[in-house]
Amino acid sequence: MTAPTNRSAWEMDRSHALHPWTNFGPFEDQGALVITRGEGCHLWDDRGNRYFDAVGGLWCTNIGLGRAEMAEAIADQARRLAFSNTFVDMTNDPSARLAAKLADLAPGDLNRVHFTTGGSTAVDTAARMVQYYQSCMGRPEKGHLVARDHSYHGSTYLSQSIGKRPGDRVEQFRYKEDGIHHLSVPNPYRAPDGMDEAAFCDHLVAEFEALIAHVGADRIGGFFAEPIQASGGVIVPPQGYLRRMWEVCQRHDILFVADEVVTAFGRLGHWFASWDEFGVQPDIICTAKGLTSGYIPMGAMIFSDRIWQAMAADGARWFTSGFTYAGHPVACAAALKNIEIMEREDLLGNATRVGALFETRMKALEALPLIGQVRGKKLMVCVESVADKATRALLQDEADVGKRISDACEAMGLMVRPIGHLNVMSPPLVITADDVDFIGDTLETAIRRVADDLAREGLV
């Protein structure tokens, strides 16, 4: 076969690729932006345009792009041992060392690790482990799962069924509904009228207790929660909410599964946010993204000694779930080098220090037209646009406000992620104070321009 060297990457992609979350009309009309190079927090496209990537890839390029020592670690491991499976009774040195390192970093007795190919497969496996564990405990009917509205837990059949983010549930797909329940999104900005944050928290906890009473504590096995709901709009829950939901789980023998695919590895200034940020000791943590800073696809499910001991009690059982590339030696070598860099350069500290500046600068955008709320913690922030600041009413869909703002930013060399009426940001942990100023100034200019355009078109 002859390679199509006379065709551009843009043309080949447009003619042959199905992207995740493809929107067919715009894609067939405009194709995709072709990225050719990355260094630190910046990306370059095939026309030589440079962008500051405030999206951080997809919440993942924590140590920044283009690091030679990461490339060398990956290449060195590929030369030494490019692949070795980890099924049943085989392992490899990087896999064993990374499992031990994650056990050391994880809170409490989370000393056991099951490697996956990404965040979706980590959550998928956690759902299966909930049912497996409860069955081993003599409670085979305790397999129902609980999650929240506006949550995102992945894109496998099971993980997307557990999540429930607006826009993900399309009529052409079917989702698992039996045995999966969803509670209200813990978004204080959208709390019922007249309900302050403390009362809203009480309401949410009572809702969980009511669901347990309705379904039966003897049937609910696991509760899935992102500490901060990332793709659902960077939803920071009410003060004390996660701790109280965990306490409910403790009372009813419900496993608390923390989906830290986004919040782990420095996004909030901690290795893991559940305990350090919210005072919650999960039974299971799912992680990916920042585990390798996006250099190699990889995920992990970290779980407690208590779960291991229950599953392994009689010595005869098999845990029949796993992936060809679980514990991949090259991916594990990349993760180990990634963690080494984060420790050596104190990137958790930088995320805390610069994250405080980022929060403050982004919060100032609330004074602008269109902006109803800016929310988030450290290096994950969402800007929510509204038609009316007082009522918090949303703009009509045809305004496409999030995409308009991201397009205006892109024209000025800044990438922010549009999700409907939202724009979310999760910049690399190597971000500087000067970078914060650039993001803030550029985003402010973009919002003002979009507000003027929408006013001229009669859409606000």
N, C-alpha and C positions, 0 to 999 in steps of 0.2 A: 504494500500500500504506500502511496505517496502522501507525505504530510502536507496539509493544506497551508503551506507557508505563505501563500499569496493572499490569505484572508486574515483580517484583523481579529484580535481576540474578542472585540466587541461583537463582530459579525458572527463568529463561531459560537459564542455564548448565546446570542439571541436566537440562533438557528437550532441549537441543540440542547441547551441546558434548562432543566426545571429547577428553579431556585426554591429554597424553603420559603413558604408564605408568598408564592408568586401571585401577584395581582395581574391577571392575564392581559387586560386591555392596555394599561400603561406600559407593561413590559414589552409587548409586541410592538408598541408604537415607539418607545424610547430606548429599549434595551437597558443595559446595566452600566454603571460606572466601573471602569476597569482600573484596579489598583495594581501598581507594579513594584512599589518599594515602600518599606517602612523603617523608620529609625526613631527610637525614643517614643515620643508622643505624636510623631508626625507620619503622615502617609503622602505618597505621590501617586497621581494617576498617569495614564498612558499619554497624556498631553503635557506632562511636566508640572501640573498644578500641585501645590503643596497645601495640605490641610492639617490643622491640629485636631486630632481624634479625641474629642471629649466623650465619645461613646466607649472608648477603650476596647475596640473590636466589638465584642458583645459582652461587656462586663468582665473582660478576661485578660487584657494585655497588661497585667499589673506591674511587671518589671520593665515594661517598655520593649519596643521592637529592636531588632538588629544587633543584639548582644553577641559578640564573637565567642565569648566563653560558653554560652548556651549552644551555639552551633558546634563548637568543638566537643562539648560533652556528648551531644547527640551523635556526631560523626564517630567519635571514639568508641561509643557503645555499639554503634552499628557495625563497626569493623570487628569488634571483639565478639559480640553475640547479638545478631540482628533480631533473632526471634527464638523464643523457647516457651512452650505452653505451660500454663500453671494448673492444668486440670489434675484433680484427684491427689496425686502424691508427687508432683513435680513443682519446682520453683526455680528462680534464678536469683543471683546476688542482688541486683538493684531492686527487685520486687520485695525481697526479704528486708532489705535495709529501709526501704520506703515505708513498709508496713510498720516497722518498729518506730520510725520517726513520727508517723502520723499518730500512733498510739501515745507517744510522748507529748505531742502538741495538743491532742484532744482533751477535753475536760473530763474529770471524774474517772470512772472505770471503763471508758470507751477505749478498750485495748485491742479490739479485734477489727480487722480490715478485710473487706471484699472489694477487689478492684473491678472497675467497669470501663466502658468505652466513653462515657460522658455523663452529664447530669441526668438526662432522661433515663438511661439504663440504671443509674444508681437509685433513682426514685422507684422505677419499676421493680427492681430487686428488693427494695425496702418494703414495698407493698406485699410482695410474696413472703418476705421474712416475717412480717407481722402475722400472717396467717399460719405460717409454719411454726413459729414460736408458740402461738396460742394453742395450736393443736398439740404440740409437745407437752404443754402444761395441762392437757386434759380438757381443753375448751375448744373443740373443733368448730363450734358454731360461732365463736367470737372472732369472726373474720371481716365484719363490716368496717369501712374506713370513713373517716370524717376529714373534710378539708374546708376551704372558705371560698366564697365568691371572689372574683377578680384575682384568683391565685393562678400562678403558672408553675407547673411541676414537670414539664417536658413534653415530648411529642411522640413517644411510643403510644400504642393504643391504650395501655393501662395508665401511664403517667398523664396523658392528656385528658383521660376520663377523670382522674383525680383533680386535676386543675380545672378552673372554670373562669377563664379570662374572656371578657367580651371580645368578639371577633374571632376567637379560636373555634367556636362551635358553629360549623357550617352545615347546611342541610344535606350536603352530598355525602358526608361522613356519618358513621354511626359510632356511638360511644357507649361504654359500659355504664349502666345506670343502677342496676341491681347491686345493692350492697355498698354503694358510695353515696355519702350525704354531704351537703354543703351548707355551711353557716354563713351569716352575713359578713361582708367585708368590714374589717375593723378600721374604717376610715373616718376619723373625727371630723374632717372637713364636710363629709356628707352625712353626719349624724342627724337623726330626726330633729325637727324644729323644737327649740326650747330645751334640748337635752345637752347639758354640759359634758365635758370629757369624762368626769368621774361617773356620772349617771349612765353615760354611754357604755363605759366599761362594765358596769353592773349589768346592764341590759344584755351585752354580748355574752357574758359568763352565764347569765340565767338562760339564755337561748341554748347554750351548749348543754346545760343541765337538763333542760326540757327535752332536747333531742335524745339524750341518753335515757331519760325516763320513758320516752315514746318508743324508741327502738329496742331498748333493753341493754343494760350494762353488760349482760351476759352474751351480747351479740356484737358489741363494738370493740374492735381490737386495736385500732391505731388512729392517731390524730396527726395530720400532716400540716406543717406550718412553716412558711418562710418567716424568719424573724422580722424582716421588712419585705413586704410583697414587692418584688422588683418590677418585672414587666407589666404587672397589673397596675402600675402607677406610682411606684416607690411609696407604698402605704406604710407609714410609721404608726403602729397601733397605739391606743391610749396607754398612759402610764400605768404600769402594773398588770396590763392585760395578759401578756404571755406567761408571766409567773402564775397568775391565777388560773389560766387555762391548763397549765402544767399540773397545778395542784388538783384540779378536777380529774385529770388523767390519773394521777397517783391514787386518788380515792377509789377509782373504778377499774384499776388494772388495765388501763389503756396505754399502749406504748406511745410516747411522744417522739415523733419523727421530725427533726429539724431539717428543712431543705435549705442548706447553706451553700448551694451551688454558686450563688452570687455573693453572699455576705462573708464567706470564709476567705482566708488568705489576704487579709489586710484591707478589704473594702471599707470596713468600719474601724480600722486601726487595731484589729485583733486577729489572731490565727483563726479563731472561731468566735462568732458573736453571741451565741446562745447564752453562755454563762457569763462571759466578761461584760457584755452590754446589757443583758436582760435578766440575768440571775436564774436562768433555766438550765437544768441538767437533763439533756435529752437522753433517750434510750438509743436512738440512732441518729447519726448525722449523715446527710448526703452532700457530696461536694464534687466539684469539677473546676472548670474555668480557671481561676487563679492558682489551682494546683500546679499547673505547668505554665501559667501566664499565656496560654494559647499556643505555645510553641509546638506542642504535640497533643492530639486529642486524648483525653484521659479523664476518668472519674473514679470516685471511691465511695463506698458506704462503710462508715465506721460505727461499730455497735458495741454494746456492753458485754462485759464478762458474764453477767447474769443471763443474757440471751444465749451466749455460746454454751454455757453450762446446761441450760435447759434443753437445747437442741442436741447436745452431745451426750446426754445423760445415760442412755442405754448402750451407746457405742455401736449400734447396728444401723442407725439411720443414714441416709444419703441426702445431702442438700443438692438437689438436681437443678441448679440454675447457674449460669456462668456464660462467659464469652470468650471466643477464640483469642482476642487481643487483651484479655484481662491480665494485668501484671506484665504487660509488654515491656521487655527490658529497656528498650530505647525510651519509651514514654516514662518509665520509672526513673531512668537516669536524668531525663530532663526535669522531672519533678524535684529530685534531690538537689540538682544544681540550682533550680529556681528558688527553693527554700534557703539554700546556702546564701544566695545573693540577697534575698530579703533580710536574712539575719545580719549579714555583714554590713549592709548599707542602712540598716535600721529603717526599712521602708514602712514598717508598722508605725513607727514614731513620726515619719514624714506624713503618712496618711492622717494621723491625728492632728499634727500641727497645721499642715496646709489645708486639711479637711475643714478645720474651724474657719479659716479664711474663706474657703469656698462656700461654706454654708452662709456666712455673713454676706458675701458679695452677691450670691444668688438670691438671698432673701430680699435684698434691696430692689429686685425686679418687680416685687409686688406693687410698687408705686406706679408702674407703667400701665397704660391702657391695655385691656384684654386679660391681664394676669390676675387670676382669682387667688391662687395660692402657690407658693414655692415651698416644697417640703423635702425632707430627707435627712440623712446623717452622714457626716464626714464626706466620703467620696462617692456617694450615690444621691442624686438630687433629681427632682421632677418639677417642671414648670407647667402648671395647669392653666389653660386659657378658658375664659368664660365670656358669655355675651353680656352678663350683668353681674357686677361684683357684689351687689347687695343680695340678690336672690340666688346667686351662684348658678344661674341657668346657663346651659351650654349653647355654643353657637350651632347653627344648623350644619348638617354633614357637608353640604356643598361648599361651605367655607373652607374646608380642608386646612384648618388653621395650623395644625402641627406640622404638616408637610410644607406649608408656605413658609413658616418660620425656619424650618431646617434648610429649605432651598435658599432662603435669603442668607442664612449663615454660611452655607456651603460656597456661595458666590464670593464671600469674604474670607474664605479659607478656614472655616470652622465646621466640624461635623458634630451635630447633635441628633439624637434619634427621635423621629416622630412616631407617636402611637396615638392615632386619632387626634383628640384635642390636647394631647400631652406632648411634652418634649423632655426626654430623660437623658441624663448624663452620668457617666461612671468612668472618669478619666484614669489613666495609669497612675500607680502609686508614686511614680517619680515626678509628678507634677510639681511645679514651682509657684511661688507667689506671683511672679510675672505672668505665668500661664493663666493663673486665676484672673488677673486683670484683663488679659486678652479675651478670655471666654466671656467675662462679664460685659466688657465694652462692646464686643461684637454681637452678643445676644441682645443687648439693649437696643442697639441700632436696628437689628433685624426685626425685633418686636414692634418698634415704632413704625418702621416701613410697612409691615404687614397690617398694623392697625389702621394706618392711613389708607392703604389699598382697600381694605374691607369696608371702610367708611365710604369711600368713593363709589364702591359697588353696591352700597346699601345692604350689606350683610351684617352690619352691627348698628 
